[in-house]
């Protein structure tokens, strides 16, 4: 038994080294190796908590804490990541610029009935609050701001939705210089009543704990009830899921996801940061 434990520890240590080397290559520097005392992959050091309530150490429900909801796909919720005032600020920036959302497809973006929301793009560091959020996302994901796309704020009302899709690109849809989408950070800027739907659904997702995190018998909308995992919008929460496998190259097909229709009585506001495996902006 003792020898098996030693072998298991050595395997874990080897995996940790591989992860550190992989991140060093992603950044193009030795910085990740120099910061080996920090967690290099969300969930690696067990800072996440699997469960529907905050961990026992968190007595204040408004304190931020991270919940692991799935390893297939790798998906996590950072509860209370955003302050209510930050959510309201992003909505106020987007309202004057809202236009019909488009989908990415060769050769350009286009309007498609699978995506019926309205959205607005917010430039890098557009305000001190936007800059602060971008920096915090970078610290959480361990990926530099230069790999982030500009923030996109979305509004869903009156049955608007985004049917099941992947965020990563096929080879025909991206250029080698910009690489592929590595991770998606989805920020919930408003609450949505349960009766109004609007969940983020993962049809192929496998929950960590089926009894507590599965969709069966938990009052989800018809769209979300057909999924393996569903996340209800909660103002201030942020959902992170990885679009590519841990090698940073191969797509993870488990992260097929949809924004379920938002029905009467509910308005869903979200903000999205897509993060690439290569830098998009200099610096």
NORVEN-V304364 format. One record per run of one state. SS is the DSSP state (~ for helix, > for strand, _ for the rest). FROM is the first residue (numbers start at 0). TO is the last residue. If there is no record, write none. Layout:
ss;from;to
SS;FROM;TO
SS;FROM;TO
//
This chain:
ss;from;to
_;0;0
~;1;26
_;27;29
~;30;33
_;34;47
>;48;48
_;49;63
>;64;71
_;72;72
>;73;78
_;79;82
~;83;94
_;95;97
>;98;99
_;100;101
>;102;103
_;104;107
>;108;109
_;110;113
>;114;114
_;115;116
>;117;121
_;122;126
~;127;140
_;141;143
~;144;146
>;147;147
_;148;149
>;150;155
_;156;158
>;159;164
_;165;169
~;170;172
_;173;179
>;180;187
_;188;192
~;193;195
>;196;196
_;197;198
>;199;201
_;202;204
>;205;206
_;207;208
~;209;212
_;213;220
~;221;224
_;225;227
>;228;230
_;231;236
>;237;241
_;242;242
>;243;243
_;244;249
>;250;250
_;251;251
~;252;254
_;255;255
>;256;261
_;262;266
>;267;275
_;276;282
//
